[in-house]
């Protein structure tokens, strides 16, 4: 239902002559490599903190490293 209303809102803007522009960001999807370990570990640690777990950078790094080598 939300998608319908969002589409309807854009249609109303277009009818009034408004120009809608959407930013398109380039996204690169690739398999992680060992050089990505530090960044991925930081992101995983941030994920843990978001879900109210304690921050533990060393644990996050070990977790990601173990999964990268599997």
PQR file with spaces between the fields and no chain letter, atoms N, CA, C, O and H, PARSE charges and radii, in Angstrom:
ATOM       1  N    UNK     1       0.821   -1.192    0.000 -0.4000 1.5000
ATOM       2  CA   UNK     1       0.000    0.000    0.000 -0.0000 2.0000
ATOM       3  C    UNK     1       0.866    1.257    0.000  0.5500 1.7000
ATOM       4  O    UNK     1       0.543    2.235   -0.674 -0.5500 1.4000
ATOM       5  N    UNK     2       1.978    1.233    0.764 -0.4000 1.5000
ATOM       6  CA   UNK     2       2.850    2.410    0.777 -0.0000 2.0000
ATOM       7  C    UNK     2       3.387    2.715   -0.608  0.5500 1.7000
ATOM       8  O    UNK     2       3.490    3.877   -1.001 -0.5500 1.4000
ATOM       9  H    UNK     2       2.241    0.438    1.312  0.4000 1.0000
ATOM      10  N    UNK     3       3.732    1.660   -1.352 -0.4000 1.5000
ATOM      11  CA   UNK     3       4.243    1.865   -2.699 -0.0000 2.0000
ATOM      12  C    UNK     3       3.236    2.570   -3.582  0.5500 1.7000
ATOM      13  O    UNK     3       3.596    3.429   -4.387 -0.5500 1.4000
ATOM      14  H    UNK     3       3.648    0.716   -1.033  0.4000 1.0000
ATOM      15  N    UNK     4       1.964    2.204   -3.427 -0.4000 1.5000
ATOM      16  CA   UNK     4       0.915    2.845   -4.218 -0.0000 2.0000
ATOM      17  C    UNK     4       0.851    4.329   -3.910  0.5500 1.7000
ATOM      18  O    UNK     4       0.806    5.150   -4.827 -0.5500 1.4000
ATOM      19  H    UNK     4       1.671    1.507   -2.773  0.4000 1.0000
ATOM      20  N    UNK     5       0.847    4.685   -2.629 -0.4000 1.5000
ATOM      21  CA   UNK     5       0.731    6.098   -2.242 -0.0000 2.0000
ATOM      22  C    UNK     5       1.958    6.888   -2.681  0.5500 1.7000
ATOM      23  O    UNK     5       1.842    8.041   -3.097 -0.5500 1.4000
ATOM      24  H    UNK     5       0.884    4.018   -1.885  0.4000 1.0000
ATOM      25  N    UNK     6       3.136    6.267   -2.590 -0.4000 1.5000
ATOM      26  CA   UNK     6       4.339    6.949   -3.039 -0.0000 2.0000
ATOM      27  C    UNK     6       4.240    7.235   -4.538  0.5500 1.7000
ATOM      28  O    UNK     6       4.586    8.325   -4.994 -0.5500 1.4000
ATOM      29  H    UNK     6       3.230    5.331   -2.252  0.4000 1.0000
ATOM      30  N    UNK     7       3.759    6.237   -5.305 -0.4000 1.5000
ATOM      31  CA   UNK     7       3.594    6.414   -6.749 -0.0000 2.0000
ATOM      32  C    UNK     7       2.555    7.501   -7.027  0.5500 1.7000
ATOM      33  O    UNK     7       2.755    8.343   -7.903 -0.5500 1.4000
ATOM      34  H    UNK     7       3.478    5.352   -4.934  0.4000 1.0000
ATOM      35  N    UNK     8       1.459    7.485   -6.294 -0.4000 1.5000
ATOM      36  CA   UNK     8       0.399    8.478   -6.496 -0.0000 2.0000
ATOM      37  C    UNK     8       0.921    9.881   -6.201  0.5500 1.7000
ATOM      38  O    UNK     8       0.576   10.830   -6.905 -0.5500 1.4000
ATOM      39  H    UNK     8       1.296    6.801   -5.582  0.4000 1.0000
ATOM      40  N    UNK     9       1.744   10.019   -5.172 -0.4000 1.5000
ATOM      41  CA   UNK     9       2.304   11.328   -4.827 -0.0000 2.0000
ATOM      42  C    UNK     9       3.195   11.832   -5.957  0.5500 1.7000
ATOM      43  O    UNK     9       3.125   13.003   -6.330 -0.5500 1.4000
ATOM      44  H    UNK     9       2.024    9.248   -4.600  0.4000 1.0000
ATOM      45  N    UNK    10       4.036   10.949   -6.505 -0.4000 1.5000
ATOM      46  CA   UNK    10       4.909   11.355   -7.606 -0.0000 2.0000
ATOM      47  C    UNK    10       4.084   11.732   -8.836  0.5500 1.7000
ATOM      48  O    UNK    10       4.426   12.671   -9.555 -0.5500 1.4000
ATOM      49  H    UNK    10       4.094    9.998   -6.202  0.4000 1.0000
ATOM      50  N    UNK    11       2.999   10.998   -9.074 -0.4000 1.5000
ATOM      51  CA   UNK    11       2.145   11.301  -10.222 -0.0000 2.0000
ATOM      52  C    UNK    11       1.515   12.687  -10.069  0.5500 1.7000
ATOM      53  O    UNK    11       1.407   13.428  -11.045 -0.5500 1.4000
ATOM      54  H    UNK    11       2.721   10.235   -8.490  0.4000 1.0000
ATOM      55  N    UNK    12       1.101   13.037   -8.853 -0.4000 1.5000
ATOM      56  CA   UNK    12       0.517   14.361   -8.624 -0.0000 2.0000
ATOM      57  C    UNK    12       1.539   15.456   -8.878  0.5500 1.7000
ATOM      58  O    UNK    12       1.210   16.482   -9.472 -0.5500 1.4000
ATOM      59  H    UNK    12       1.189   12.435   -8.060  0.4000 1.0000
ATOM      60  N    UNK    13       2.779   15.253   -8.435 -0.4000 1.5000
ATOM      61  CA   UNK    13       3.833   16.241   -8.673 -0.0000 2.0000
ATOM      62  C    UNK    13       4.078   16.405  -10.175  0.5500 1.7000
ATOM      63  O    UNK    13       4.262   17.518  -10.668 -0.5500 1.4000
ATOM      64  H    UNK    13       3.047   14.419   -7.953  0.4000 1.0000
ATOM      65  N    UNK    14       4.077   15.280  -10.891 -0.4000 1.5000
ATOM      66  CA   UNK    14       4.319   15.335  -12.332 -0.0000 2.0000
ATOM      67  C    UNK    14       3.191   16.086  -13.035  0.5500 1.7000
ATOM      68  O    UNK    14       3.428   16.810  -14.001 -0.5500 1.4000
ATOM      69  H    UNK    14       3.928   14.376  -10.491  0.4000 1.0000
ATOM      70  N    UNK    15       1.971   15.911  -12.548 -0.4000 1.5000
ATOM      71  CA   UNK    15       0.834   16.608  -13.158 -0.0000 2.0000
ATOM      72  C    UNK    15       0.953   18.112  -12.981  0.5500 1.7000
ATOM      73  O    UNK    15       0.510   18.876  -13.838 -0.5500 1.4000
ATOM      74  H    UNK    15       1.779   15.323  -11.763  0.4000 1.0000
ATOM      75  N    UNK    16       1.545   18.540  -11.881 -0.4000 1.5000
ATOM      76  CA   UNK    16       1.712   19.966  -11.631 -0.0000 2.0000
ATOM      77  C    UNK    16       2.945   20.531  -12.329  0.5500 1.7000
ATOM      78  O    UNK    16       3.260   21.710  -12.168 -0.5500 1.4000
ATOM      79  H    UNK    16       1.905   17.920  -11.185  0.4000 1.0000
ATOM      80  N    UNK    17       3.628   19.722  -13.083 -0.4000 1.5000
ATOM      81  CA   UNK    17       4.785   20.201  -13.820 -0.0000 2.0000
ATOM      82  C    UNK    17       6.089   20.120  -13.037  0.5500 1.7000
ATOM      83  O    UNK    17       7.111   20.632  -13.493 -0.5500 1.4000
ATOM      84  H    UNK    17       3.373   18.764  -13.214  0.4000 1.0000
ATOM      85  N    UNK    18       6.072   19.496  -11.883 -0.4000 1.5000
ATOM      86  CA   UNK    18       7.287   19.361  -11.091 -0.0000 2.0000
ATOM      87  C    UNK    18       8.192   18.317  -11.742  0.5500 1.7000
ATOM      88  O    UNK    18       7.718   17.314  -12.275 -0.5500 1.4000
ATOM      89  H    UNK    18       5.242   19.080  -11.513  0.4000 1.0000
ATOM      90  N    UNK    19       9.459   18.560  -11.691 -0.4000 1.5000
ATOM      91  CA   UNK    19      10.423   17.614  -12.229 -0.0000 2.0000
ATOM      92  C    UNK    19      10.990   16.797  -11.078  0.5500 1.7000
ATOM      93  O    UNK    19      11.500   17.357  -10.107 -0.5500 1.4000
ATOM      94  H    UNK    19       9.844   19.375  -11.258  0.4000 1.0000
ATOM      95  N    UNK    20      10.904   15.498  -11.181 -0.4000 1.5000
ATOM      96  CA   UNK    20      11.453   14.618  -10.157 -0.0000 2.0000
ATOM      97  C    UNK    20      12.798   14.094  -10.638  0.5500 1.7000
ATOM      98  O    UNK    20      12.922   13.575  -11.747 -0.5500 1.4000
ATOM      99  H    UNK    20      10.490   15.044  -11.969  0.4000 1.0000
ATOM     100  N    UNK    21      13.779   14.239   -9.797 -0.4000 1.5000
ATOM     101  CA   UNK    21      15.095   13.727  -10.131 -0.0000 2.0000
ATOM     102  C    UNK    21      15.541   12.790   -9.020  0.5500 1.7000
ATOM     103  O    UNK    21      15.394   13.099   -7.838 -0.5500 1.4000
ATOM     104  H    UNK    21      13.677   14.661   -8.896  0.4000 1.0000
ATOM     105  N    UNK    22      16.076   11.665   -9.400 -0.4000 1.5000
ATOM     106  CA   UNK    22      16.542   10.687   -8.436 -0.0000 2.0000
ATOM     107  C    UNK    22      18.045   10.519   -8.596  0.5500 1.7000
ATOM     108  O    UNK    22      18.554   10.350   -9.704 -0.5500 1.4000
ATOM     109  H    UNK    22      16.196   11.414  -10.361  0.4000 1.0000
ATOM     110  N    UNK    23      18.736   10.570   -7.483 -0.4000 1.5000
ATOM     111  CA   UNK    23      20.184   10.371   -7.509 -0.0000 2.0000
ATOM     112  C    UNK    23      20.475    8.893   -7.757  0.5500 1.7000
ATOM     113  O    UNK    23      19.862    8.016   -7.150 -0.5500 1.4000
ATOM     114  H    UNK    23      18.322   10.707   -6.582  0.4000 1.0000
ATOM     115  N    UNK    24      21.387    8.643   -8.625 -0.4000 1.5000
ATOM     116  CA   UNK    24      21.791    7.276   -8.903 -0.0000 2.0000
ATOM     117  C    UNK    24      23.243    7.117   -8.481  0.5500 1.7000
ATOM     118  O    UNK    24      24.143    7.722   -9.065 -0.5500 1.4000
ATOM     119  H    UNK    24      21.885    9.356   -9.118  0.4000 1.0000
ATOM     120  N    UNK    25      23.456    6.313   -7.478 -0.4000 1.5000
ATOM     121  CA   UNK    25      24.805    6.057   -6.996 -0.0000 2.0000
ATOM     122  C    UNK    25      25.317    4.771   -7.630  0.5500 1.7000
ATOM     123  O    UNK    25      24.590    3.786   -7.754 -0.5500 1.4000
ATOM     124  H    UNK    25      22.725    5.822   -7.003  0.4000 1.0000
ATOM     125  N    UNK    26      26.550    4.802   -8.017 -0.4000 1.5000
ATOM     126  CA   UNK    26      27.173    3.605   -8.581 -0.0000 2.0000
ATOM     127  C    UNK    26      27.488    2.642   -7.440  0.5500 1.7000
ATOM     128  O    UNK    26      28.095    3.030   -6.442 -0.5500 1.4000
ATOM     129  H    UNK    26      27.141    5.602   -7.916  0.4000 1.0000
ATOM     130  N    UNK    27      27.083    1.411   -7.588 -0.4000 1.5000
ATOM     131  CA   UNK    27      27.330    0.397   -6.577 -0.0000 2.0000
ATOM     132  C    UNK    27      28.144   -0.719   -7.201  0.5500 1.7000
ATOM     133  O    UNK    27      27.816   -1.232   -8.271 -0.5500 1.4000
ATOM     134  H    UNK    27      26.591    1.095   -8.399  0.4000 1.0000
ATOM     135  N    UNK    28      29.195   -1.076   -6.521 -0.4000 1.5000
ATOM     136  CA   UNK    28      30.043   -2.171   -6.987 -0.0000 2.0000
ATOM     137  C    UNK    28      29.857   -3.341   -6.032  0.5500 1.7000
ATOM     138  O    UNK    28      30.027   -3.192   -4.822 -0.5500 1.4000
ATOM     139  H    UNK    28      29.462   -0.659   -5.652  0.4000 1.0000
ATOM     140  N    UNK    29      29.517   -4.481   -6.562 -0.4000 1.5000
ATOM     141  CA   UNK    29      29.360   -5.683   -5.751 -0.0000 2.0000
ATOM     142  C    UNK    29      30.469   -6.639   -6.156  0.5500 1.7000
ATOM     143  O    UNK    29      30.625   -6.988   -7.326 -0.5500 1.4000
ATOM     144  H    UNK    29      29.379   -4.603   -7.545  0.4000 1.0000
ATOM     145  N    UNK    30      31.230   -7.047   -5.159 -0.4000 1.5000
ATOM     146  CA   UNK    30      32.330   -7.968   -5.420 -0.0000 2.0000
ATOM     147  C    UNK    30      32.547   -8.828   -4.192  0.5500 1.7000
ATOM     148  O    UNK    30      32.053   -8.517   -3.108 -0.5500 1.4000
ATOM     149  H    UNK    30      31.104   -6.764   -4.209  0.4000 1.0000
ATOM     150  N    UNK    31      33.276   -9.893   -4.364 -0.4000 1.5000
ATOM     151  CA   UNK    31      33.616  -10.772   -3.251 -0.0000 2.0000
ATOM     152  C    UNK    31      34.647  -10.066   -2.374  0.5500 1.7000
ATOM     153  O    UNK    31      35.578   -9.435   -2.874 -0.5500 1.4000
ATOM     154  H    UNK    31      33.678  -10.146   -5.244  0.4000 1.0000
ATOM     155  N    UNK    32      34.469  -10.183   -1.080 -0.4000 1.5000
ATOM     156  CA   UNK    32      35.422   -9.526   -0.167 -0.0000 2.0000
ATOM     157  C    UNK    32      36.799  -10.169   -0.294  0.5500 1.7000
ATOM     158  O    UNK    32      36.936  -11.346   -0.628 -0.5500 1.4000
ATOM     159  H    UNK    32      33.713  -10.696   -0.674  0.4000 1.0000
ATOM     160  N    UNK    33      37.795   -9.365   -0.020 -0.4000 1.5000
ATOM     161  CA   UNK    33      39.186   -9.800   -0.091 -0.0000 2.0000
ATOM     162  C    UNK    33      39.862   -9.508    1.240  0.5500 1.7000
ATOM     163  O    UNK    33      39.345   -8.714    2.026 -0.5500 1.4000
ATOM     164  H    UNK    33      37.683   -8.409    0.252  0.4000 1.0000
ATOM     165  N    UNK    34      40.999  -10.126    1.510 -0.4000 1.5000
ATOM     166  CA   UNK    34      41.689   -9.889    2.777 -0.0000 2.0000
ATOM     167  C    UNK    34      41.946   -8.401    3.065  0.5500 1.7000
ATOM     168  O    UNK    34      41.950   -7.993    4.227 -0.5500 1.4000
ATOM     169  H    UNK    34      41.420  -10.770    0.871  0.4000 1.0000
ATOM     170  N    UNK    35      42.153   -7.610    2.045 -0.4000 1.5000
ATOM     171  CA   UNK    35      42.409   -6.182    2.270 -0.0000 2.0000
ATOM     172  C    UNK    35      41.171   -5.459    2.821  0.5500 1.7000
ATOM     173  O    UNK    35      41.284   -4.343    3.328 -0.5500 1.4000
ATOM     174  H    UNK    35      42.149   -7.942    1.101  0.4000 1.0000
ATOM     175  N    UNK    36      39.994   -6.087    2.724 -0.4000 1.5000
ATOM     176  CA   UNK    36      38.754   -5.492    3.215 -0.0000 2.0000
ATOM     177  C    UNK    36      38.478   -5.805    4.686  0.5500 1.7000
ATOM     178  O    UNK    36      37.514   -5.297    5.258 -0.5500 1.4000
ATOM     179  H    UNK    36      39.902   -6.994    2.312  0.4000 1.0000
ATOM     180  N    UNK    37      39.308   -6.626    5.289 -0.4000 1.5000
ATOM     181  CA   UNK    37      39.037   -7.127    6.638 -0.0000 2.0000
ATOM     182  C    UNK    37      38.787   -6.020    7.652  0.5500 1.7000
ATOM     183  O    UNK    37      37.791   -6.077    8.374 -0.5500 1.4000
ATOM     184  H    UNK    37      40.091   -7.039    4.824  0.4000 1.0000
ATOM     185  N    UNK    38      39.648   -5.022    7.732 -0.4000 1.5000
ATOM     186  CA   UNK    38      39.494   -3.979    8.749 -0.0000 2.0000
ATOM     187  C    UNK    38      38.179   -3.218    8.598  0.5500 1.7000
ATOM     188  O    UNK    38      37.486   -2.962    9.582 -0.5500 1.4000
ATOM     189  H    UNK    38      40.457   -4.975    7.146  0.4000 1.0000
ATOM     190  N    UNK    39      37.842   -2.860    7.366 -0.4000 1.5000
ATOM     191  CA   UNK    39      36.595   -2.123    7.135 -0.0000 2.0000
ATOM     192  C    UNK    39      35.369   -2.980    7.440  0.5500 1.7000
ATOM     193  O    UNK    39      34.417   -2.507    8.061 -0.5500 1.4000
ATOM     194  H    UNK    39      38.405   -3.069    6.566  0.4000 1.0000
ATOM     195  N    UNK    40      35.392   -4.239    7.006 -0.4000 1.5000
ATOM     196  CA   UNK    40      34.266   -5.127    7.277 -0.0000 2.0000
ATOM     197  C    UNK    40      34.106   -5.398    8.770  0.5500 1.7000
ATOM     198  O    UNK    40      32.988   -5.453    9.281 -0.5500 1.4000
ATOM     199  H    UNK    40      36.166   -4.623    6.502  0.4000 1.0000
ATOM     200  N    UNK    41      35.225   -5.566    9.461 -0.4000 1.5000
ATOM     201  CA   UNK    41      35.166   -5.799   10.906 -0.0000 2.0000
ATOM     202  C    UNK    41      34.579   -4.587   11.621  0.5500 1.7000
ATOM     203  O    UNK    41      33.793   -4.743   12.555 -0.5500 1.4000
ATOM     204  H    UNK    41      36.134   -5.521    9.046  0.4000 1.0000
ATOM     205  N    UNK    42      34.948   -3.386   11.195 -0.4000 1.5000
ATOM     206  CA   UNK    42      34.390   -2.179   11.802 -0.0000 2.0000
ATOM     207  C    UNK    42      32.884   -2.098   11.566  0.5500 1.7000
ATOM     208  O    UNK    42      32.123   -1.753   12.470 -0.5500 1.4000
ATOM     209  H    UNK    42      35.586   -3.259   10.436  0.4000 1.0000
ATOM     210  N    UNK    43      32.469   -2.415   10.361 -0.4000 1.5000
ATOM     211  CA   UNK    43      31.026   -2.388   10.057 -0.0000 2.0000
ATOM     212  C    UNK    43      30.279   -3.446   10.861  0.5500 1.7000
ATOM     213  O    UNK    43      29.178   -3.193   11.349 -0.5500 1.4000
ATOM     214  H    UNK    43      33.087   -2.695    9.627  0.4000 1.0000
ATOM     215  N    UNK    44      30.867   -4.621   10.999 -0.4000 1.5000
ATOM     216  CA   UNK    44      30.223   -5.660   11.788 -0.0000 2.0000
ATOM     217  C    UNK    44      30.150   -5.251   13.254  0.5500 1.7000
ATOM     218  O    UNK    44      29.145   -5.507   13.916 -0.5500 1.4000
ATOM     219  H    UNK    44      31.762   -4.827   10.602  0.4000 1.0000
ATOM     220  N    UNK    45      31.194   -4.624   13.765 -0.4000 1.5000
ATOM     221  CA   UNK    45      31.171   -4.150   15.145 -0.0000 2.0000
ATOM     222  C    UNK    45      30.089   -3.080   15.324  0.5500 1.7000
ATOM     223  O    UNK    45      29.379   -3.082   16.329 -0.5500 1.4000
ATOM     224  H    UNK    45      32.011   -4.416   13.226  0.4000 1.0000
ATOM     225  N    UNK    46      29.963   -2.177   14.363 -0.4000 1.5000
ATOM     226  CA   UNK    46      28.906   -1.157   14.423 -0.0000 2.0000
ATOM     227  C    UNK    46      27.525   -1.817   14.418  0.5500 1.7000
ATOM     228  O    UNK    46      26.621   -1.363   15.120 -0.5500 1.4000
ATOM     229  H    UNK    46      30.541   -2.175   13.547  0.4000 1.0000
ATOM     230  N    UNK    47      27.361   -2.864   13.648 -0.4000 1.5000
ATOM     231  CA   UNK    47      26.111   -3.627   13.595 -0.0000 2.0000
ATOM     232  C    UNK    47      25.796   -4.202   14.973  0.5500 1.7000
ATOM     233  O    UNK    47      24.659   -4.131   15.439 -0.5500 1.4000
ATOM     234  H    UNK    47      28.095   -3.233   13.078  0.4000 1.0000
ATOM     235  N    UNK    48      26.810   -4.770   15.618 -0.4000 1.5000
ATOM     236  CA   UNK    48      26.618   -5.329   16.965 -0.0000 2.0000
ATOM     237  C    UNK    48      26.179   -4.247   17.944  0.5500 1.7000
ATOM     238  O    UNK    48      25.252   -4.450   18.728 -0.5500 1.4000
ATOM     239  H    UNK    48      27.734   -4.828   15.240  0.4000 1.0000
ATOM     240  N    UNK    49      26.837   -3.117   17.897 -0.4000 1.5000
ATOM     241  CA   UNK    49      26.507   -2.017   18.811 -0.0000 2.0000
ATOM     242  C    UNK    49      25.080   -1.528   18.549  0.5500 1.7000
ATOM     243  O    UNK    49      24.348   -1.225   19.491 -0.5500 1.4000
ATOM     244  H    UNK    49      27.590   -2.952   17.260  0.4000 1.0000
ATOM     245  N    UNK    50      24.685   -1.450   17.283 -0.4000 1.5000
ATOM     246  CA   UNK    50      23.326   -1.034   16.941 -0.0000 2.0000
ATOM     247  C    UNK    50      22.298   -1.932   17.624  0.5500 1.7000
ATOM     248  O    UNK    50      21.252   -1.455   18.061 -0.5500 1.4000
ATOM     249  H    UNK    50      25.280   -1.696   16.517  0.4000 1.0000
ATOM     250  N    UNK    51      22.589   -3.225   17.717 -0.4000 1.5000
ATOM     251  CA   UNK    51      21.684   -4.169   18.357 -0.0000 2.0000
ATOM     252  C    UNK    51      21.996   -4.365   19.838  0.5500 1.7000
ATOM     253  O    UNK    51      21.752   -5.432   20.403 -0.5500 1.4000
ATOM     254  H    UNK    51      23.440   -3.612   17.361  0.4000 1.0000
ATOM     255  N    UNK    52      22.536   -3.324   20.451 -0.4000 1.5000
ATOM     256  CA   UNK    52      22.765   -3.247   21.900 -0.0000 2.0000
ATOM     257  C    UNK    52      23.714   -4.308   22.437  0.5500 1.7000
ATOM     258  O    UNK    52      23.598   -4.714   23.593 -0.5500 1.4000
ATOM     259  H    UNK    52      22.734   -2.458   19.992  0.4000 1.0000
ATOM     260  N    UNK    53      24.647   -4.760   21.615 -0.4000 1.5000
ATOM     261  CA   UNK    53      25.708   -5.628   22.105 -0.0000 2.0000
ATOM     262  C    UNK    53      26.926   -4.752   22.382  0.5500 1.7000
ATOM     263  O    UNK    53      27.068   -3.672   21.808 -0.5500 1.4000
ATOM     264  H    UNK    53      24.742   -4.431   20.675  0.4000 1.0000
ATOM     265  N    UNK    54      27.787   -5.220   23.251 -0.4000 1.5000
ATOM     266  CA   UNK    54      28.956   -4.411   23.595 -0.0000 2.0000
ATOM     267  C    UNK    54      29.917   -4.331   22.409  0.5500 1.7000
ATOM     268  O    UNK    54      30.024   -5.264   21.612 -0.5500 1.4000
ATOM     269  H    UNK    54      27.671   -6.097   23.717  0.4000 1.0000
ATOM     270  N    UNK    55      30.603   -3.212   22.313 -0.4000 1.5000
ATOM     271  CA   UNK    55      31.594   -3.024   21.265 -0.0000 2.0000
ATOM     272  C    UNK    55      32.814   -3.872   21.573  0.5500 1.7000
ATOM     273  O    UNK    55      33.360   -3.811   22.674 -0.5500 1.4000
ATOM     274  H    UNK    55      30.516   -2.455   22.960  0.4000 1.0000
ATOM     275  N    UNK    56      33.235   -4.652   20.609 -0.4000 1.5000
ATOM     276  CA   UNK    56      34.424   -5.497   20.772 -0.0000 2.0000
ATOM     277  C    UNK    56      35.063   -5.653   19.392  0.5500 1.7000
ATOM     278  O    UNK    56      34.744   -6.576   18.642 -0.5500 1.4000
ATOM     279  H    UNK    56      32.791   -4.702   19.714  0.4000 1.0000
ATOM     280  N    UNK    57      35.971   -4.730   19.076 -0.4000 1.5000
ATOM     281  CA   UNK    57      36.594   -4.702   17.753 -0.0000 2.0000
ATOM     282  C    UNK    57      37.388   -5.979   17.465  0.5500 1.7000
ATOM     283  O    UNK    57      37.374   -6.478   16.340 -0.5500 1.4000
ATOM     284  H    UNK    57      36.230   -3.980   19.684  0.4000 1.0000
ATOM     285  N    UNK    58      38.075   -6.504   18.469 -0.4000 1.5000
ATOM     286  CA   UNK    58      38.874   -7.718   18.267 -0.0000 2.0000
ATOM     287  C    UNK    58      37.979   -8.912   17.947  0.5500 1.7000
ATOM     288  O    UNK    58      38.292   -9.706   17.060 -0.5500 1.4000
ATOM     289  H    UNK    58      38.087   -6.099   19.384  0.4000 1.0000
ATOM     290  N    UNK    59      36.874   -9.037   18.663 -0.4000 1.5000
ATOM     291  CA   UNK    59      35.929  -10.120   18.411 -0.0000 2.0000
ATOM     292  C    UNK    59      35.336   -9.999   17.005  0.5500 1.7000
ATOM     293  O    UNK    59      35.221  -10.991   16.286 -0.5500 1.4000
ATOM     294  H    UNK    59      36.620   -8.392   19.384  0.4000 1.0000
ATOM     295  N    UNK    60      34.967   -8.792   16.626 -0.4000 1.5000
ATOM     296  CA   UNK    60      34.401   -8.566   15.294 -0.0000 2.0000
ATOM     297  C    UNK    60      35.409   -8.944   14.216  0.5500 1.7000
ATOM     298  O    UNK    60      35.046   -9.557   13.212 -0.5500 1.4000
ATOM     299  H    UNK    60      35.061   -7.986   17.210  0.4000 1.0000
ATOM     300  N    UNK    61      36.660   -8.584   14.418 -0.4000 1.5000
ATOM     301  CA   UNK    61      37.695   -8.891   13.424 -0.0000 2.0000
ATOM     302  C    UNK    61      37.911  -10.399   13.306  0.5500 1.7000
ATOM     303  O    UNK    61      38.045  -10.925   12.201 -0.5500 1.4000
ATOM     304  H    UNK    61      36.955   -8.086   15.234  0.4000 1.0000
ATOM     305  N    UNK    62      37.946  -11.093   14.448 -0.4000 1.5000
ATOM     306  CA   UNK    62      38.096  -12.556   14.411 -0.0000 2.0000
ATOM     307  C    UNK    62      36.904  -13.205   13.711  0.5500 1.7000
ATOM     308  O    UNK    62      37.078  -14.116   12.902 -0.5500 1.4000
ATOM     309  H    UNK    62      37.837  -10.666   15.345  0.4000 1.0000
ATOM     310  N    UNK    63      35.707  -12.742   14.019 -0.4000 1.5000
ATOM     311  CA   UNK    63      34.490  -13.296   13.428 -0.0000 2.0000
ATOM     312  C    UNK    63      34.515  -13.152   11.907  0.5500 1.7000
ATOM     313  O    UNK    63      34.275  -14.114   11.178 -0.5500 1.4000
ATOM     314  H    UNK    63      35.566  -12.002   14.677  0.4000 1.0000
ATOM     315  N    UNK    64      34.808  -11.945   11.444 -0.4000 1.5000
ATOM     316  CA   UNK    64      34.819  -11.709    9.998 -0.0000 2.0000
ATOM     317  C    UNK    64      35.959  -12.484    9.336  0.5500 1.7000
ATOM     318  O    UNK    64      35.771  -13.061    8.265 -0.5500 1.4000
ATOM     319  H    UNK    64      35.003  -11.163   12.037  0.4000 1.0000
ATOM     320  N    UNK    65      37.124  -12.503    9.953 -0.4000 1.5000
ATOM     321  CA   UNK    65      38.275  -13.219    9.395 -0.0000 2.0000
ATOM     322  C    UNK    65      37.975  -14.707    9.260  0.5500 1.7000
ATOM     323  O    UNK    65      38.332  -15.322    8.256 -0.5500 1.4000
ATOM     324  H    UNK    65      37.277  -12.035   10.823  0.4000 1.0000
ATOM     325  N    UNK    66      37.324  -15.287   10.259 -0.4000 1.5000
ATOM     326  CA   UNK    66      36.986  -16.706   10.198 -0.0000 2.0000
ATOM     327  C    UNK    66      36.032  -17.006    9.048  0.5500 1.7000
ATOM     328  O    UNK    66      36.151  -18.043    8.397 -0.5500 1.4000
ATOM     329  H    UNK    66      37.033  -14.787   11.075  0.4000 1.0000
ATOM     330  N    UNK    67      35.100  -16.116    8.799 -0.4000 1.5000
ATOM     331  CA   UNK    67      34.139  -16.340    7.718 -0.0000 2.0000
ATOM     332  C    UNK    67      34.736  -16.064    6.343  0.5500 1.7000
ATOM     333  O    UNK    67      34.319  -16.663    5.352 -0.5500 1.4000
ATOM     334  H    UNK    67      35.004  -15.273    9.328  0.4000 1.0000
ATOM     335  N    UNK    68      35.700  -15.170    6.282 -0.4000 1.5000
ATOM     336  CA   UNK    68      36.364  -14.909    5.014 -0.0000 2.0000
ATOM     337  C    UNK    68      37.225  -16.080    4.583  0.5500 1.7000
ATOM     338  O    UNK    68      37.399  -16.326    3.390 -0.5500 1.4000
ATOM     339  H    UNK    68      36.038  -14.683    7.087  0.4000 1.0000
ATOM     340  N    UNK    69      37.762  -16.800    5.551 -0.4000 1.5000
ATOM     341  CA   UNK    69      38.659  -17.918    5.216 -0.0000 2.0000
ATOM     342  C    UNK    69      37.895  -19.220    4.998  0.5500 1.7000
ATOM     343  O    UNK    69      38.477  -20.217    4.569 -0.5500 1.4000
ATOM     344  H    UNK    69      37.621  -16.600    6.520  0.4000 1.0000
ATOM     345  N    UNK    70      36.614  -19.217    5.288 -0.4000 1.5000
ATOM     346  CA   UNK    70      35.816  -20.447    5.135 -0.0000 2.0000
ATOM     347  C    UNK    70      35.459  -20.729    3.701  0.5500 1.7000
ATOM     348  O    UNK    70      34.793  -21.724    3.414 -0.5500 1.4000
ATOM     349  H    UNK    70      36.141  -18.407    5.637  0.4000 1.0000
